Amino acid sequence: MPRVRAPVLVGLGVSLTTMATSTFATLSLGALAPYVRAAFRFSTFEVGLLPALVFAGALVASVPAGHLTDRLGAGPALVVSQLGIAAGIGLAALTSSRGWFLTGVWIAGLGYGAVNPATNVLSTSLVPRNRRALFLSVKQTGVPLGGLIAGATLPRLADSLGWRAALAVAVGVLLFTSLVGLWVARREALGWFEQLALPRSDASPTPAPGVLVPGGISTAMFGFVMSGVQYSLAGYLTVYLVDEHGFSKPTAGLALSVAFGAACLGRVIWGWLSDRCFASHASTLVFASAGSLTALVAFTTGVSGPSLWLVIMVIGICSIGWNGVYMALIIDRATAGRLGQATGRGLLFIYGGVVFLPPLLGVLNDATGSWSTMWAAATGAVLLAGGALALSPRRLVGAGSSEATRTEPKVGFPA
């Protein structure tokens, strides 16, 4: 029934595209890290500060953005997010001052904080609770997809036109997706999504299946650590490969693209497995963290040669590919009409991890002069977070009949 499915598919497509463009812009800083480091003479700590500043801004914006999304709709929130990121990246591209460059990165983070609440609502508000992991994982493939494109294109563009021109390309892309947000806002104002997605049924509603959720502390710890490690890898990988393995800057950018390409595949696989094979999304995340541990141990021991490329793929699948399932986990407790707020609150811990862990790992690298020591510290953190989530007791959260009636017919799933 295409008419019934259209709002869900359009919402998912717009969300995926917006995640990709937002990440293309913010992770351009990771892809261009060797160029930016040379231009501003940044230390390793300051390179790690770049993703931290993005997510410091996102940390401030995430909860207000969740409320904004629930009150005004996903479309207006998408417009705000894209224009905010564009303003910050534009400032960073134009300035010659270290201070203003870092300020621009932080402003971009404010815009980025509005992306996930809006896209979570747009992509899953019409989806049953027990099918959200796959939808959110597909939506979240926009993150590695944006990183893949940034890593594959921006270093080469920087070689030919300069890193400022590469950032200008990211700004242009964001301006385009802000227009997409305006289109969504107009559709929401006309009731297009709800009118097509709320067919009446004479059948009695059947309660949607429940899901098992772990404790809040272990969930928060996992998000904090894994997001910090994820963005440490995104921010440091190109520099690590240039410094430690003698990669050229474009080849290091290609390696970052390989990691993000693997993450696109990993996110879909983890989401599909989580919906179909596990009673709790937390169990899926434990398996993903085990794969991340394996790859980080390989980095710590100094793997090189062809095996290094295999490890980079595992990093993508497991260290970057877990995020969609985690998004499903943090909104499992959300009630109807409050998906944006639940997302905003849950993202506090994800963004907090990105704010603190990459700079701390950078300081450790600067102090010891050892990449292996830095990766060993990241390994220990992932072991702690994955173990805590694995051992956390689960409780059942069910969906009421009203939720089943609202959501299940919209996407064509059987009641």
N, C-alpha and C positions, 0 to 999 in steps of 0.2 A: 504494500500500500504506500506508494511514493508520497501521496499527499500528507499522510500521517507522519511519515519519517522525515520529511523535508526540514522542519525546524531543528530536529536533533542533528541531522547531518550538516546543515548549514552552520549551526552553532559550533559543532565540532571543527568544521573546516576553518571558520574564522578564528577560533581559539588557537588552533594549531599554527595558523599563519602568523597570528599576533605574537605567540610565544617565540616563533622562529625569528621574526624581525627584531623583537626586543632583545633576544639573546645574541643575535648577530651584532647588534650595536654594543651591548655591554661586554660581551666576550671578545669584541674587537680589541679590547685592551689587553687581553691575554695573548691573542694572536700577534699583536704588534708590540708585545712587551720588550723584545730586544731593541727595537727602534726607539721606543719611549725611554727605556733605560739609558740608552746612549745620548738621547737629546737632552734629558734632564739630569743625567748622572745619578740615577736612582741606585740605592743599595738593594740587596735582595729583599730586605725588610720592606722597603718602599714599593718594590714590585708587588709583594704580597699585600700591601696596603690598598692597592687599586681595587681588587674584588671586595676587600673589607669595606672600603668607602661606599661602593655601590650598595652593599647590603646594609650598611649603617643607615643610609637613606631609606632603603626598603623597610628596615626595622621600624623606623619612625612612622612610615606611611601605611604599613600593612593593616593595622586595626582600623584607622579612619577610612582607608580604602574599602575595607569589608563592609562597613556601615554605609558608605556612599553607594556601593554596588547594590546592596539590598534595598536602599531607599529610592535611588534614581534609575537603576537598571545597569546592565552590563555595558551597553553602548556608550553612554556618557563616561563611564569609568575607563573604557578602552581609549577614548579620545584623550582624556587627561593623562593616561599613562604614556601614550606614544608621544604627545607633545612635551611632556616632562623629560622623558629620556632624550628626545631630540635637542631640547634646550641645553641639557647638561653636556652631551657629547659635542654639540656645536661650540660651546664655550671652551671645552678642552682642546678642540681642534684649532681654535683661533688664537689662544693665548700663548705667550712665551714665558709666562710666570709659573714657577712650580706651584705656588700657592693657589693661583686661579685654576690651574689644570686640575689639581686635586679637588677644588671646590666644584668644578664642573662634573667630575666623576661622582661626587656625593649627590649633586642635583639630579643626575641621571638615575641614581638609586631611588630617589623619591618617586620618580615616575615608574620605576620598575616595581616598586611596592604595590602599585595598583593593578599590575598585570594578572597575577594569579587569582585574586578574589573574583575579578571580572570574568576571566576565562573559565574558572571552575564553575561559576554559576551558568555561564552560557553553554558549556559543554555537558553538564551533568544534572542540571535542575530537573530535566525531564526523564532522567534515567533511574531505574530501580537501584536501590542501595546495593544489592548483590551483583550488579553489573558495572559498577562505577570504576573499578580498578582498571578494566580494559579501556574504557572511554578516557579516563584521566591519563593513562599511560600513553595512549595514542596522542592525546593533546600535548602531553609533556615531551613527546618526541620532538616538538618544536625547539626545545632547549638544545639538545645535541645537534639537531639539524642546523640551527643558527650557528652553533660553534663550528660545525663541519664546513659550512660555506665560508665563515670568517677565516678559518685556518687555511682553506684552500685558495682563497682569492686575495685577502688583504695584504699578506706579506709580499706577494708578487706586485700588487698595485703600489705598495710602499716603495719597493725597489725601483719602480719606474717613475712614479709621480710624487713620492714622499708620503710619510705616514699621516700628515694632516689631510691630504686629499683622500686617503683611505677612510678616515673618520668622516669626511664630508659625504662619502657614498652612504655610510650608515645613517646619517641624518636624513638624506633623501628618501631612503627606504622607510624610515619611521614616519615621515610626513605622508607618504602614500597610505600606510596602514591607519593613520589617524582618519583619513577619509573613509576607510572601511568601517571604522568605529562610528562615524556619523551615519552611515547607511544602517548599521545595526540599531542605533538609537532611534532612527525614524521608523524602522520596522517594529521595534518595541512599543513606540508610542501609538502605532496603529493596531497593536495587539496581534500582530501576525504570528508570532511564535505560539502564543497561548491559543488562539483561535484554531490553528491547524493541529494543535497538539492535545486538545482536550475533548476528544470524542466521547459521547455518552455511551454507556453500556447498560443493558438491562440485567446483565448477569450480576449476581451478588459478589461484592468485592472479597478477594482472598488476601489475607495478610501476607505481606512480602516476607521472605525468609530473613531471619536475623543474622547477625555477624558477631564474631567474638573479637573483643578489643582488649589489649593489655592495659596495664596501669599507666596513668598519665606521666609519671616521672620517667619510667623507662622509655616511653614513646618520645618524650621531649629530649631525653639524653641521646637517643638514636638519631633524631633529626639534627640535633646540634652537632654531633660528631661527624656524621656521614656527609652533611652539607659542607662542613668545614673542610673535610678531606677532599670532597669532590671539587670544590673551587680552589683548593690548594693545587690540585693536579691541573686544573684548567689554567690557573695563573702561572704556575711554575714549570709546566712540562716543557714548553719551548726553550726556556732559559736553561733548564736542566740538560736537555738533549744537546744544546749548543755547547755548554760549558763542560759537561762530563763525557759526552760521546762524540764530540767534534762534528755534529750535524751543521750543515749550512742553515741559515735562517729560513729560507723557503722549505727546506726538507723538514725542519722542525715544525713549521706550520702545517705541512702535510701530515706529519705524525699526529698533531692535534686533531686534524680532520679525520684520521683513521679512528682515533678514540671516540670522537663524537658520532661517527658513522656506526660504529659498533654499539654505541649507546642507543641510537635510534632503534636498532633491532632488539637490544636488550629490554628496552622499556615496554615494547609491545609484547614480547615473550613473557616477561615477569607479570604484566597485567593480565594476560590471558591465563597463565598458570594460577595466579592468585584467585581469580573469580571461579575457576573450575576445580582446582585441586586442593584448596586449603580453606578451612573454616574461619581462619583469621588471616588478614593481610600481614600481620606481624610475622607469621611463620615464613612467608615469602621473603620478607625483609631480612630475616636471619640467614637464609640461604644466600641472598645477594651479598650480605656482609662477609660471609665465608669466602666467596669468590674474590671479593675485594682484598681480604687478608692475604690470599695466595699471591695476588699480583703485587701487593705492597712488599711482601717478603722478598719477592724476586727483585724488585727495585733496590731493596736494602742490601741484598747480596751482590748487587752489581751486574745483573744479567746483561748480556750484550749480544751483538750479532743478530741473526734472524729471530732468535728467541725473544729479543727485545720487542720486536714488532708484534709477536703473539701476546706478550704481556700487556702491551699498549691496548690491544683489542679487549683483553679481559678487564683492564681498567675501565674501558668504555662500557662494557656490558654490565659490570657489577658495581664499580665505584661511582658511575654516573647514571646507570640504568635503573636504579631503584626508586627514583623520585615519584613516578606516577602512582605506584602502589602506596607510598607513604601519604600522598595527597588523599587517596581513598581512605586511608586509615584515620587521618585527622578529621575528616568530615563524616565519619561513620556515626558520630554522636549528634550530628546537626539535625535540628528540627526543620520543618517546612518553612521556607522563606528566610532562613538564616544560614544558608550555605556560605555566603560572603563573609559573614562575621566569624563562622567557624574556621574558614580558611585563614582569615586575618590573624586570629589568635594562634592557630597552629604554626603559622609561618614565623611567628616571633622567634621560635627556637631554631628553625632552619636559618633564618637570617642572622640570628645571634651567633651561630656556629661559624658562618662565613665572616662575620665581623672580627671574631677573636682568633680563630685557629690559623688562617693563612699568615697573618702577621707574626704570631707566636712561632710558627714553624720557620718563618723567614729569619727571625731573630736567632733561633737555634742554629740555622745554617750559617749565618754571619759569625756567630760566636765560635762555632766548632770548625768552620770551613769544610764541613762534611755533608754531602747530600745523603749518604747512607744513614747518618745519625738522624737527619730530619725524617727520612722515610720510616726509620724504625720507630720514632715517636708517633707518627701517624698510624703505624701498624698496631701499636699498643692501645691507642685511643679507639680504633675500630673494634679490636678484640673486646675491650671493656663494654662498649655500647651494644655490640651484637650479643654478647653474653647476657647483659642485663635484660635485653628484650626477649631473649630465648627463655629466660627463667621467670619472667614476669607472669603472674596469674592472669588468666583471661576471664572476662565476664561477657555474657550474652546481651547484645543490644538488638532489639527487634524493631521492625517497622509496623506501625499501626495500619489498620485497614484503610484509613483515609489516605495514607501515603501510597498504598498499593493502588487505590483507585485513581489517584492523581497521576501517577507516573507510569505504571506498567503499560497501559494501552498506548501511550504516546510513542513508544519506540517499538511496539509490536511484539514485546515479549509476552509469552503466555502467562496468565495469572496463576 
